[in-house]
């Protein structure tokens, strides 16, 4: 029977980082939260997802509408990516702090 994890439901990341992940996150966090959010949330997730979504929508609805889909995709998904990046930073930072008791 499937049982839910109350910590996961509350939005708390319950995983711990291994030594390599701790080292990688230590380097990432030195660059700062805003850099992480803009690179990984807005640029990587937001723009790439918006581009892929617009291509899929144009393929399924008709290529003549692609400029409209592209416009919506390159505005909406990067906005969502900003919030996704903030959320990912918080999740990674919590996992880092749980795994690195020297901080």
C-alpha positions in Angstrom: 0.0 0.0 0.0 1.3 3.5 -0.9 2.0 5.7 2.0 2.7 9.4 1.8 5.6 11.1 3.4 4.4 14.0 5.5 7.7 15.9 5.0 7.4 15.6 1.2 3.8 16.7 1.3 4.8 19.8 3.3 7.3 20.6 0.5 10.4 19.6 2.5 13.1 17.8 0.5 13.9 14.7 2.5 17.0 13.6 0.4 20.6 14.1 1.5 23.5 14.9 -0.8 26.5 12.7 -1.2 30.0 14.1 -1.0 30.3 14.9 -4.7 26.9 16.7 -4.7 27.9 18.6 -1.6 31.1 19.8 -3.3 29.2 20.7 -6.5 26.5 22.7 -4.6 29.2 24.5 -2.5 30.6 25.8 -5.8 27.2 26.7 -7.2 26.2 28.5 -4.0 29.3 30.6 -4.1 28.1 32.1 -7.4 24.9 33.2 -5.6 21.2 32.6 -5.7 20.3 35.1 -8.3 22.8 33.8 -10.8 21.5 30.3 -10.2 17.9 31.4 -10.7 18.6 33.3 -13.9 20.8 30.7 -15.5 19.0 27.5 -14.5 15.5 28.7 -13.9 14.9 31.5 -16.5 17.5 30.7 -19.2 17.8 26.9 -19.1 14.3 25.8 -18.0 12.2 28.7 -19.0 13.5 29.5 -22.5 14.1 25.9 -23.5 10.8 24.7 -22.2 9.0 27.7 -23.9 10.7 26.9 -27.2 9.9 23.2 -27.0 6.3 24.0 -26.0 5.9 26.4 -28.9 7.3 23.9 -31.4 5.0 21.2 -30.1 1.9 23.5 -30.2 2.7 24.6 -33.7 3.2 21.0 -34.8 -0.2 20.0 -33.3 -2.2 23.1 -34.1 -0.6 24.4 -37.3 2.7 26.1 -38.2 1.0 29.3 -39.2 0.4 30.0 -35.5 4.0 29.3 -34.4 4.9 33.0 -34.0 2.0 33.4 -31.5 3.0 30.3 -29.6 6.6 31.3 -29.6 5.7 34.7 -28.1 3.6 33.1 -25.4 6.2 30.5 -24.7 9.2 32.9 -24.5 7.2 35.2 -22.1 5.3 32.7 -19.9 7.8 29.9 -19.4 10.7 32.2 -18.3 8.4 33.8 -15.8 7.6 30.3 -14.4 11.3 29.4 -14.7 12.1 32.3 -12.3 9.9 30.8 -9.6 11.0 27.3 -10.4 14.6 28.4 -10.0 13.8 30.0 -6.6 12.1 26.8 -5.5 15.0 24.6 -6.7 17.5 26.8 -4.9 15.6 26.4 -1.7 15.4 22.6 -2.1 19.1 22.3 -2.9 20.1 24.6 -0.1 18.1 22.6 2.4 19.6 19.3 1.2 23.0 20.9 1.4 22.6 22.1 4.9 21.2 18.7 6.0 24.2 16.9 4.4 26.9 19.3 5.5 27.0 19.7 9.2 30.1 21.9 9.1 28.1 24.9 7.7 
